[in-house]
Amino acid sequence: AGGVELDVDAARDAVERLGAGLQLSGLETAEGIVRVANQEMVRTLRVVTVERGVDPRGFALMPFGGAGPMHAAALAEELGMERILCPRASGVLSALGLIASERRRDTARTVLLSGDDLTAERIASEVEELRESIGAGLEEAEPEATYELRYRGQAFELGVPGPPRPDPADLAERFAAEHERRYGYRDPDAEVELVNVRLALVVTAPAPEPVAAPAGRLERSGRPARFGSAWIEAEVLRGEPEAGTAAAGPCMFELPEATLVLPPGWRAEVDGRGTIVGARER
């Protein structure tokens, strides 16, 4: 990606020196590094899908970062996923998200209120003080309050959303409902304690307008690449592909900020907004 050239000899020498201590060749060491990296990413993807009861096979994988798209096909295959969506700006996606995201400030305060002290006036006073402490420059922001409550004697709290001036009885009911949802029961005889008040001031940003894929310059060539245990001639597409550009794996899209690698058995086509849509062949 981009215009930075890899010093192939220096990279090969570094990997071979690492492999010497493992009694592996440079090629075996490089392949092992990639496999370990892929398995770590697969493990993380399983944490946010399978371990939460979500079947990843029903979703498309969207890689980001300069190197993320290089691993995307291998990760998708490991998880049984059929499609990859590589955004045109995948290499700078985090920066793009920062520009387009809402402006937000968060603060919190421990209050420990219960019984007769847990009144609407006292809670509203705490919220107002929190707002004054972080509100400079965000006068137009909408406040989002979260109240963390527990049954007296518990060592943990549950957060429930509410208005800046909530009714204590309503807060207690919201907490009881959330407690029942999480743990299967509520305790109507226990005293409810408000432990923390959290406040966020949020100014939403207008969503960026999508634009069509540019008709950029694209160079097509080829070079040997390692897939599995074999060297295979792969097509290389370097530059900014326009809508409708298609390629079959093995191929590599060398974008200005990222590189997408597709092994044999995959196809890719660029949609109208510049996203490279990769799909496994059946």
C-alpha positions as CSV (number, residue, x, y, z in Angstrom):
1,A,0.0,0.0,0.0
2,G,1.1,3.6,-0.5
3,G,4.6,4.4,-1.8
4,V,6.8,2.8,1.0
5,E,8.9,0.0,-0.4
6,L,9.8,-3.0,1.7
7,D,13.5,-3.9,2.1
8,V,13.0,-7.5,1.1
9,D,16.6,-8.6,1.9
10,A,16.5,-7.0,5.4
11,A,13.1,-8.5,6.1
12,R,14.2,-12.0,5.0
13,D,17.3,-11.8,7.1
14,A,15.4,-10.8,10.2
15,V,12.9,-13.6,9.8
16,E,15.7,-16.2,9.1
17,R,17.5,-15.1,12.2
18,L,14.4,-15.6,14.3
19,G,13.8,-19.0,12.7
20,A,17.3,-20.2,13.4
21,G,16.6,-20.3,17.1
22,L,13.4,-22.3,16.4
23,Q,15.2,-24.6,13.9
24,L,12.9,-23.4,11.2
25,S,13.6,-22.0,7.7
26,G,12.8,-18.4,7.0
27,L,9.8,-19.4,5.0
28,E,8.4,-21.7,7.7
29,T,9.0,-18.9,10.3
30,A,7.1,-16.3,8.2
31,E,4.2,-18.7,7.6
32,G,4.1,-19.4,11.3
33,I,4.0,-15.7,12.2
34,V,1.0,-15.3,9.9
35,R,-0.8,-18.3,11.3
36,V,-0.3,-17.1,14.9
37,A,-1.5,-13.6,14.0
38,N,-4.6,-15.0,12.2
39,Q,-5.5,-17.3,15.1
40,E,-5.2,-14.4,17.6
41,M,-7.6,-12.4,15.5
42,V,-10.0,-15.3,15.0
43,R,-10.0,-15.8,18.8
44,T,-11.0,-12.2,19.3
45,L,-13.7,-12.4,16.6
46,R,-15.2,-15.5,18.3
47,V,-15.3,-13.6,21.6
48,V,-17.6,-11.0,20.1
49,T,-19.7,-13.4,18.0
50,V,-19.8,-17.1,19.0
51,E,-19.3,-16.5,22.7
52,R,-22.3,-14.0,22.6
53,G,-24.5,-16.4,20.8
54,V,-24.0,-14.9,17.4
55,D,-23.3,-17.1,14.3
56,P,-20.6,-15.2,12.3
57,R,-21.6,-17.2,9.1
58,G,-24.5,-14.9,8.6
59,F,-22.4,-11.7,8.4
60,A,-19.8,-10.1,6.2
61,L,-16.4,-9.3,7.6
62,M,-15.2,-5.7,7.3
63,P,-11.5,-5.3,7.8
64,F,-9.8,-2.0,8.5
65,G,-6.3,-0.7,9.0
66,G,-3.5,-0.9,6.6
67,A,-2.9,-4.6,7.2
68,G,-6.3,-5.8,8.2
69,P,-7.5,-6.6,4.7
70,M,-4.4,-8.8,4.2
71,H,-5.8,-11.2,6.8
72,A,-9.5,-10.8,6.0
73,A,-10.0,-13.8,3.7
74,A,-8.1,-16.2,6.0
75,L,-10.2,-15.0,9.0
76,A,-13.4,-15.3,7.0
77,E,-12.6,-18.8,5.9
78,E,-11.8,-19.9,9.5
79,L,-15.2,-18.5,10.7
80,G,-17.2,-19.9,7.8
81,M,-18.0,-16.4,6.5
82,E,-18.7,-15.9,2.8
83,R,-18.2,-12.2,2.2
84,I,-15.7,-9.4,2.8
85,L,-16.4,-5.7,2.6
86,C,-13.2,-3.7,2.3
87,P,-14.0,0.1,2.4
88,R,-12.2,2.4,0.1
89,A,-10.8,4.2,3.1
90,S,-10.1,1.0,5.2
91,G,-6.5,2.1,5.9
92,V,-7.7,5.3,7.6
93,L,-11.1,4.2,8.8
94,S,-10.4,5.0,12.5
95,A,-9.4,8.6,11.5
96,L,-12.5,8.9,9.3
97,G,-14.7,7.6,12.2
98,L,-13.2,10.2,14.5
99,I,-14.0,13.0,12.1
100,A,-17.5,11.8,11.6
101,S,-18.3,10.8,15.1
102,E,-20.4,12.7,17.7
103,R,-18.7,15.1,20.1
104,R,-19.1,13.6,23.6
105,R,-18.0,14.3,27.1
106,D,-18.5,11.9,30.0
107,T,-18.2,12.3,33.8
108,A,-19.4,10.4,36.9
109,R,-19.8,10.9,40.6
110,T,-20.3,8.6,43.5
111,V,-23.3,9.7,45.5
112,L,-24.4,6.7,47.8
113,L,-28.1,7.8,48.2
114,S,-30.8,5.7,49.7
115,G,-33.9,5.9,51.8
116,D,-35.1,9.5,52.6
117,D,-32.0,10.9,50.9
118,L,-32.9,9.5,47.5
119,T,-35.1,12.3,46.3
120,A,-35.8,13.7,42.8
121,E,-34.4,17.1,44.0
122,R,-31.1,15.6,45.3
123,I,-30.6,13.6,42.1
124,A,-31.4,16.5,39.9
125,S,-28.9,18.7,41.8
126,E,-26.1,16.1,41.3
127,V,-26.9,15.9,37.6
128,E,-26.8,19.7,37.2
129,E,-23.5,19.9,39.0
130,L,-22.0,17.3,36.7
131,R,-23.3,19.1,33.7
132,E,-21.8,22.4,34.8
133,S,-18.4,20.7,35.4
134,I,-18.1,19.5,31.8
135,G,-20.6,21.6,29.8
136,A,-18.3,24.5,28.7
137,G,-18.5,24.7,24.9
138,L,-21.3,22.0,24.7
139,E,-24.3,24.2,25.7
140,E,-26.3,22.7,22.8
141,A,-25.5,19.1,23.9
142,E,-28.3,16.7,24.9
143,P,-27.6,15.2,28.4
144,E,-27.7,11.4,28.7
145,A,-27.9,10.3,32.3
146,T,-27.2,6.8,33.6
147,Y,-27.9,5.8,37.2
148,E,-26.0,2.9,38.8
149,L,-28.0,1.2,41.5
150,R,-27.9,-1.9,43.7
151,Y,-29.7,-3.6,46.5
152,R,-28.2,-2.5,49.8
153,G,-25.5,-5.0,50.7
154,Q,-24.6,-6.0,47.1
155,A,-21.0,-5.4,45.9
156,F,-22.0,-4.6,42.3
157,E,-24.3,-2.1,40.5
158,L,-26.5,-2.1,37.5
159,G,-26.8,0.9,35.3
160,V,-30.1,2.1,34.0
161,P,-30.8,5.2,31.8
162,G,-33.1,7.9,33.0
163,P,-34.0,11.6,32.6
164,P,-31.9,14.4,34.3
165,R,-34.6,14.7,37.0
166,P,-35.8,11.1,37.6
167,D,-38.5,9.9,39.9
168,P,-36.8,7.7,42.5
169,A,-39.7,5.2,42.4
170,D,-39.3,4.9,38.6
171,L,-35.5,4.4,39.0
172,A,-36.1,1.7,41.5
173,E,-38.5,-0.1,39.1
174,R,-36.1,0.2,36.2
175,F,-33.4,-1.3,38.4
176,A,-35.6,-4.1,39.6
177,A,-36.6,-5.0,36.0
178,E,-33.0,-5.0,34.9
179,H,-31.9,-7.1,37.9
180,E,-34.6,-9.6,37.0
181,R,-33.6,-9.6,33.4
182,R,-29.9,-10.2,34.3
183,Y,-30.2,-12.5,37.3
184,G,-33.7,-13.9,37.2
185,Y,-35.2,-12.3,40.2
186,R,-36.1,-9.1,42.0
187,D,-36.2,-8.4,45.7
188,P,-39.1,-6.1,46.6
189,D,-38.2,-6.0,50.3
190,A,-34.6,-4.8,49.8
191,E,-33.6,-1.2,49.9
192,V,-32.4,0.2,46.7
193,E,-29.2,2.4,46.8
194,L,-28.1,4.8,44.1
195,V,-24.3,4.5,44.0
196,N,-23.1,6.4,41.0
197,V,-24.5,9.0,38.6
198,R,-23.0,9.2,35.1
199,L,-23.6,12.0,32.7
200,A,-22.7,12.2,29.0
201,L,-23.1,15.4,26.9
202,V,-23.5,14.5,23.3
203,V,-23.6,16.6,20.2
204,T,-24.4,14.5,17.1
205,A,-22.5,15.2,13.9
206,P,-24.2,15.1,10.5
207,A,-23.5,11.8,8.7
208,P,-21.0,12.2,5.9
209,E,-22.6,12.0,2.4
210,P,-21.5,8.9,0.5
211,V,-19.7,9.7,-2.8
212,A,-19.2,7.6,-5.9
213,A,-16.0,5.6,-6.4
214,P,-13.5,7.8,-8.2
215,A,-12.3,6.9,-11.6
216,G,-8.7,6.6,-10.4
217,R,-5.6,5.2,-12.1
218,L,-5.3,1.5,-11.8
219,E,-2.3,-0.6,-12.8
220,R,-2.7,-4.4,-13.3
221,S,0.3,-6.7,-13.2
222,G,1.2,-10.0,-11.6
223,R,3.8,-11.7,-9.3
224,P,4.2,-14.9,-7.4
225,A,2.7,-15.1,-3.9
226,R,2.5,-17.8,-1.3
227,F,-0.9,-19.4,-0.7
228,G,-1.0,-22.5,1.5
229,S,2.1,-24.5,0.7
230,A,2.6,-23.3,-2.9
231,W,3.8,-20.3,-4.8
232,I,1.1,-19.1,-7.2
233,E,1.1,-16.3,-9.8
234,A,-1.3,-13.6,-8.4
235,E,-2.8,-10.7,-10.1
236,V,-1.9,-7.3,-8.6
237,L,-4.2,-4.3,-8.9
238,R,-2.4,-1.1,-7.7
239,G,-4.1,2.2,-7.3
240,E,-7.7,3.3,-6.9
241,P,-10.1,0.8,-8.6
242,E,-13.3,2.3,-10.1
243,A,-16.8,0.9,-9.8
244,G,-17.2,-2.4,-11.6
245,T,-13.5,-3.4,-11.4
246,A,-13.4,-7.1,-10.9
247,A,-10.7,-9.7,-10.2
248,A,-10.5,-13.4,-9.3
249,G,-8.2,-14.8,-6.6
250,P,-5.4,-15.2,-6.2
251,C,-5.1,-11.4,-6.4
252,M,-4.0,-8.4,-4.4
253,F,-5.5,-4.9,-4.3
254,E,-2.7,-2.5,-3.4
255,L,-4.7,0.5,-2.3
256,P,-3.3,3.9,-1.3
257,E,-3.6,3.1,2.4
258,A,-4.1,-0.7,2.6
259,T,-3.6,-4.0,0.9
260,L,-6.4,-6.6,0.3
261,V,-5.2,-10.2,-0.4
262,L,-7.7,-12.7,-1.8
263,P,-6.6,-16.4,-2.1
264,P,-7.8,-18.8,-4.7
265,G,-11.5,-19.5,-4.4
266,W,-12.4,-15.8,-4.0
267,R,-13.7,-13.2,-6.3
268,A,-13.9,-9.4,-5.9
269,E,-15.8,-6.5,-7.4
270,V,-15.8,-2.8,-6.6
271,D,-19.3,-1.4,-5.9
272,G,-20.5,2.1,-6.7
273,R,-19.0,3.7,-3.5
274,G,-15.5,2.1,-3.9
275,T,-16.0,-0.7,-1.5
276,I,-14.3,-3.9,-2.6
277,V,-16.8,-6.8,-2.1
278,G,-15.0,-10.1,-1.8
279,A,-17.1,-13.3,-2.1
280,R,-16.1,-17.0,-1.8
281,E,-16.8,-19.0,-4.9
282,R,-19.1,-22.0,-4.5
